[in-house]
Amino acid sequence: MNQQPAPGNPVSRILTASLIGTTIEFFDFYIYATAAVLVFPKLFFPTADPTSATLESLATFALAFFARPLGAAIFGHFGDRKGRKATLVAALLTMGPSTVAIGLLPGYNAIGIAAPILLAVFRFGQGLGLGGEWGGAVLLATENAPAHKKAWYGMFPQLGAPIGFLLSSGCFFILSKCMSEEAFIGYGWRIPFIASALLVWLGLYIRLKISETPEFSKIIDNNERSKVPFADVFVKHTAAITLGTLATITTFLLFYLMTVFTLSWGTSALHIPKSTFLIIQMISMLFFGLGIPLSAKLADSYGRNKMLIAATVCIIIFGLIFAPFFSTGNLVITAIFLSVGMFLMGLTYGPIGTALAGIFPAAVRYTGASLAFTLAGILGASLTPYLATTLAHNYGLPYVGYYLTAASTVTLLALLGAKNLMKHNA
């Protein structure tokens, strides 16, 4: 049955509201990831040797992924109980101030041990907000979508990832070109964090103008709201939360290997200049963005599960050729390597939101989809830069590729097991 947007929810407003929020959230998230590699080791962990400082900085990066399931549970509860709109606004207001606070935080030399502690606290706040943001944005799109365009509508929040990354990388690239290294470390890196306040205001303005989704309105009318969505997800939908989480692991792992790890390894072990590597990464983001709508179209035509299985098989193969392509130091080969990896990322990322939303009933969908996505973040992303760096230093770069291939195999098995859950709803 075709579903029409709620009155006051024109398609353009729905898709813009779902896209703008995730763009802001991912912009905030990625400026932290970039700063965690380029700035924070020197600013917040200056007493450690360079390798230890980078690992300590990446540990704070991982903290947000452990906060995200808590955010998913809290915001998911209110999203399934009170509505998608109000919860999306609250999630945005949680992450935004946390990001601005990081931009205003003094370094270790100014306030000592309080600096890395507060950095960890604010990073936790970022994760808490993103844990509630993503699921609501996907539901805002898919619960207003016609049945035959679920994946197409659902890919708009996903586009926030490459757009947010391009904005964050672009900011750091411009800053690195316009000021000295000393000025960049001293204050330049703070500009994107503080400027994110303007993006948050824009996101709030747009989201306050949307109406509740038709599916949640129907739940209210039929008095079908779950009393404790978190409990219902694990008790009544155990297979969905388990398989959904495992099916999403590779999505996270591939992304943070191709962004945070490659940036760290490329600028240190391969000695590629920071500004040059950021340009290469921004080029690869275009291929990421291209893969998302392509995979959404294919998912609506052939099924979400089939699309995700095909993408995962390609990623398994990609893991086996990871080291040969990323060990040359040749800029052209490195650019091709990153572009292929991010295109594969787009193929798996495009349909995953719609797929996760589709395996849970509407009464617990916000909580279920958000938890599956964020739990996968812990397993597939939280320690990925740290583990990949450790593997590369201790055993060699090929083991980073084996790590990706092993995780992708787990995802493939989960997708095969979830075949009936992730049916294409034509």
C-alpha positions in Angstrom: 0.0 0.0 0.0 1.4 3.4 -1.0 1.9 5.8 1.9 1.6 9.5 1.6 3.4 12.1 3.7 1.5 13.7 6.6 -0.2 17.0 5.9 2.4 19.7 6.2 5.1 17.3 5.3 5.9 17.9 1.6 8.5 15.4 0.2 11.1 18.1 -0.2 10.8 19.1 3.5 10.9 15.5 4.7 14.1 14.6 2.7 15.8 17.9 3.6 15.0 17.5 7.3 16.4 13.9 7.3 19.5 14.9 5.3 20.4 18.1 7.1 20.4 16.5 10.5 22.7 13.6 9.6 24.9 16.0 7.7 25.4 18.1 10.8 25.8 15.1 13.0 28.4 13.5 10.8 30.2 16.8 10.2 30.5 17.1 14.0 31.6 13.4 14.3 34.2 13.7 11.5 35.8 16.9 12.6 36.6 15.1 15.8 38.0 12.1 13.9 40.3 14.3 11.8 41.4 16.3 14.9 42.0 13.1 16.8 44.7 12.2 14.2 46.1 15.6 13.4 45.8 17.8 16.6 44.7 16.0 19.8 47.8 13.9 20.3 49.9 17.1 20.5 47.3 19.2 22.4 45.8 16.9 24.9 48.4 14.1 25.3 51.7 15.9 24.9 53.5 13.9 27.6 53.4 10.6 25.7 55.6 9.5 22.8 54.0 10.2 19.3 52.7 6.6 18.8 51.2 6.4 22.3 49.7 9.9 22.0 48.0 8.9 18.8 46.6 5.7 20.3 45.4 7.6 23.4 43.7 10.1 21.2 42.1 7.3 19.1 40.8 5.8 22.4 38.8 9.0 23.1 37.6 8.7 19.5 36.3 5.2 20.4 34.5 6.4 23.4 31.6 7.9 21.4 30.8 4.5 20.0 30.1 3.2 23.4 27.9 6.2 24.2 25.8 5.7 21.0 23.9 2.6 22.2 23.0 4.5 25.4 21.8 7.4 23.2 19.9 4.9 21.0 18.1 3.4 24.1 17.3 6.8 25.6 16.2 8.6 22.4 14.7 5.5 21.0 12.5 5.1 24.0 11.1 8.7 23.5 11.0 8.3 19.8 8.8 5.2 20.1 6.8 6.7 23.0 6.6 10.5 22.2 7.2 10.7 18.5 10.0 11.0 15.9 9.9 14.8 15.5 10.5 15.9 19.2 13.2 13.2 19.7 15.1 14.3 16.6 15.2 17.9 17.9 16.5 16.7 21.3 19.2 14.6 19.7 20.4 17.5 17.7 20.5 19.7 20.8 22.6 17.0 22.6 25.4 16.6 20.0 25.7 20.3 18.9 26.7 21.8 22.3 29.1 18.9 22.9 30.9 19.7 19.7 31.1 23.4 20.4 32.4 22.7 23.9 35.3 20.7 22.4 36.2 23.7 20.2 36.4 25.9 23.4 38.3 23.4 25.5 41.8 24.5 26.7 44.7 22.1 26.1 46.8 20.0 28.5 49.4 22.7 29.0 46.7 25.1 30.2 44.6 23.0 32.6 46.5 19.7 32.9 44.8 16.4 33.3 41.4 18.1 33.2 41.8 18.7 29.5 41.8 15.0 28.3 39.1 14.2 30.9 36.8 16.9 29.6 37.6 15.9 26.1 36.4 12.4 26.9 33.2 13.8 28.5 32.3 16.0 25.5 33.1 13.1 23.1 30.7 11.0 25.1 28.1 13.7 24.5 28.7 13.6 20.8 28.1 9.8 20.8 25.0 10.1 22.9 23.4 12.6 20.4 24.4 10.6 17.3 23.0 7.5 18.9 19.6 9.1 18.8 19.9 11.1 15.6 20.5 8.4 12.9 17.5 6.2 13.6 15.1 9.1 13.8 16.3 10.5 10.5 16.0 7.2 8.7 12.4 6.8 10.1 11.5 10.3 9.2 12.3 9.4 5.6 11.2 5.8 5.3 7.9 6.2 7.3 6.9 8.9 4.8 8.0 6.9 1.7 5.8 5.1 -0.8 6.3 1.3 -0.5 8.2 1.0 -3.7 10.7 3.8 -2.8 11.6 2.9 0.8 15.3 2.5 0.0 15.4 5.6 -2.2 13.9 7.8 0.6 16.0 6.0 3.2 19.2 6.8 1.4 18.8 10.6 2.0 19.9 10.5 5.6 22.8 8.3 4.5 24.0 11.0 2.1 24.7 13.0 5.3 27.8 10.9 5.8 29.7 11.8 2.6 28.5 15.4 2.7 29.5 15.8 6.3 32.9 14.3 5.6 33.5 16.5 2.6 32.6 19.6 4.7 34.8 18.6 7.6 37.8 17.6 5.4 37.3 20.7 3.3 37.4 22.9 6.5 40.6 21.3 7.7 42.2 21.4 4.2 41.5 25.2 3.9 42.7 25.9 7.4 45.9 24.0 6.9 46.5 26.0 3.7 45.6 29.4 5.2 47.7 29.3 8.4 50.9 27.9 9.7 51.2 24.6 11.6 51.7 26.5 14.8 48.5 28.6 14.3 46.5 25.6 13.2 47.5 23.7 16.4 47.1 26.8 18.5 43.6 27.8 17.4 42.8 27.0 13.8 41.4 23.5 14.5 38.8 25.0 16.8 37.0 26.9 14.0 35.0 24.0 12.6 33.9 22.9 16.0 32.6 26.3 17.0 31.2 27.1 13.6 29.0 23.9 13.8 26.7 25.9 16.0 25.4 27.7 12.9 24.7 24.3 11.2 22.8 23.1 14.3 20.6 26.2 14.2 19.8 25.6 10.6 18.9 22.0 11.3 16.6 22.9 14.2 14.9 25.5 12.1 14.0 23.0 9.4 13.1 20.1 11.8 10.7 22.3 13.8 8.6 22.8 10.7 7.9 19.1 10.0 4.9 17.1 11.2 4.9 13.6 12.8 5.2 10.6 10.5 2.0 8.8 9.4 3.1 5.5 10.8 3.7 6.9 14.3 0.4 8.8 14.2 -1.3 5.5 13.4 0.4 3.9 16.4 -1.0 6.6 18.6 -4.5 6.4 17.1 -4.5 2.6 17.6 -3.0 2.8 21.1 -0.2 0.5 20.1 2.8 2.2 21.7 5.3 -0.1 23.5 5.6 0.6 27.3 9.3 -0.3 27.3 10.6 -0.4 23.7 14.2 -1.4 24.9 13.0 -4.5 26.6 10.6 -5.5 23.8 13.4 -5.2 21.2 15.6 -7.8 23.1 12.8 -10.1 24.4 10.4 -10.1 21.4 12.8 -9.3 18.5 16.0 -11.1 19.5 16.8 -12.4 16.0 16.2 -9.0 14.5 18.5 -7.1 16.9 21.2 -9.8 16.7 21.3 -10.3 12.9 20.8 -6.6 12.3 23.8 -5.7 14.4 26.1 -8.3 12.8 24.9 -7.4 9.3 26.0 -3.8 9.9 29.5 -4.4 11.3 31.3 -4.2 8.0 29.6 -0.9 7.1 31.3 0.7 10.1 34.6 -1.1 9.9 35.2 -0.3 6.3 34.4 3.4 6.7 36.8 4.0 9.6 39.5 2.0 8.0 39.2 4.1 4.8 39.1 7.4 6.7 40.7 7.5 10.1 43.2 4.7 9.8 44.3 5.5 6.2 44.8 9.2 7.2 47.0 8.3 10.1 49.0 5.6 8.3 49.2 7.6 5.0 50.6 10.7 6.7 53.0 8.9 9.0 54.2 5.5 7.5 53.8 6.5 3.9 54.9 10.1 4.4 52.1 11.6 2.2 51.6 15.3 3.1 48.6 16.0 5.2 46.9 18.4 2.8 47.5 16.0 -0.2 46.0 13.1 1.6 42.9 15.1 2.6 42.4 16.0 -1.1 42.6 12.3 -2.0 40.1 11.5 0.7 37.7 14.2 -0.5 37.9 12.7 -4.0 37.1 9.3 -2.6 34.0 10.7 -0.8 32.5 11.6 -4.2 32.6 7.8 -5.0 31.1 7.1 -1.6 28.3 9.6 -2.5 27.8 7.9 -5.9 27.5 4.5 -4.4 24.7 5.4 -2.0 21.9 6.4 -4.5 23.0 3.6 -6.9 22.6 1.0 -4.2 19.3 2.4 -3.1 17.9 2.1 -6.6 19.2 -1.4 -6.9 17.8 -2.3 -3.5 14.3 -1.0 -4.5 14.5 -3.0 -7.7 16.1 -6.3 -6.5 15.8 -6.3 -2.7 17.8 -4.8 0.1 19.2 -8.2 1.3 20.5 -9.1 -2.2 22.1 -5.7 -2.6 23.8 -5.9 0.8 25.1 -9.4 0.1 26.6 -8.4 -3.2 28.3 -5.4 -1.6 29.7 -7.5 1.2 31.2 -10.1 -1.1 33.0 -7.4 -2.9 34.3 -6.0 0.4 35.6 -9.5 1.4 37.7 -9.5 -1.8 38.8 -5.9 -1.3 40.2 -6.9 2.1 42.5 -9.4 0.4 44.0 -6.7 -1.8 44.1 -4.0 0.9 47.8 -4.1 1.6 49.2 -4.3 -2.0 47.3 -1.2 -3.0 47.9 0.9 0.2 51.6 0.2 0.6 53.1 1.8 -2.5 52.9 5.4 -1.5 52.1 6.3 -5.1 49.5 9.0 -5.1 47.5 7.8 -8.1 47.3 4.2 -6.8 46.4 5.5 -3.3 43.6 7.6 -4.8 42.2 4.6 -6.7 42.5 2.5 -3.6 40.5 5.0 -1.5 37.9 5.6 -4.2 37.2 1.9 -4.7 37.0 1.4 -1.0 34.6 4.3 -0.5 32.5 3.3 -3.5 32.0 -0.2 -1.9 31.2 1.7 1.3 28.4 3.5 -0.5 27.0 0.2 -1.8 26.7 -1.2 1.7 25.7 2.0 3.4 22.9 3.1 1.1 20.3 0.4 1.9 21.4 -0.4 5.4 19.1 2.2 7.1 16.0 1.1 5.3 16.9 -2.6 5.9 17.3 -2.1 9.6 14.1 -0.1 9.9 12.2 -2.7 7.9 13.0 -5.6 10.3 11.3 -4.0 13.3 7.6 -3.2 13.8 6.7 0.5 14.0 6.1 0.4 17.7 9.7 -0.3 18.5 11.3 0.7 15.2 13.2 3.8 16.5 14.7 1.8 19.4 15.4 -1.3 17.4 17.0 0.2 14.3 19.0 2.7 16.4 20.3 0.0 18.7 21.3 -2.4 15.9 23.1 0.4 14.1 24.9 1.7 17.2 25.8 -1.7 18.6 27.4 -2.5 15.2 29.3 0.7 15.7 30.9 -0.7 18.9 31.8 -4.0 17.2 32.8 -2.6 13.8 34.2 0.9 14.5 34.9 1.9 18.0 38.3 0.3 18.2 39.0 -0.1 14.5 41.5 2.7 14.1 43.3 1.5 17.3 43.3 -2.1 16.3 44.2 -1.5 12.7 47.2 0.7 13.8 48.3 -2.0 16.3 48.0 -4.7 13.6 49.9 -2.7 11.1 52.7 -1.8 13.4 53.1 -5.3 15.0 52.3 -7.6 12.1 52.2 -5.6 8.9 49.6 -3.9 6.7 48.2 -7.2 5.2 46.7 -8.0 8.6 44.6 -4.9 8.4 43.1 -6.3 5.2 42.6 -9.7 6.8 40.8 -7.9 9.7 38.4 -6.4 7.1 37.8 -9.7 5.3 37.1 -11.6 8.6 34.5 -9.0 9.7 32.9 -9.0 6.3 32.5 -12.8 6.4 30.6 -12.4 9.7 28.4 -9.8 8.1 27.8 -12.0 5.1 26.7 -14.9 7.3 24.3 -12.6 9.2 22.8 -11.3 6.0 22.2 -14.9 4.8 20.6 -15.6 8.2 18.5 -12.5 8.0 17.1 -13.3 4.5 13.5 -13.6 5.7 13.8 -10.6 8.0 15.2 -8.3 5.4 12.7 -9.1 2.6 12.2 -6.5 0.0 8.8 -4.9 0.6 7.7 -4.1 -2.8 
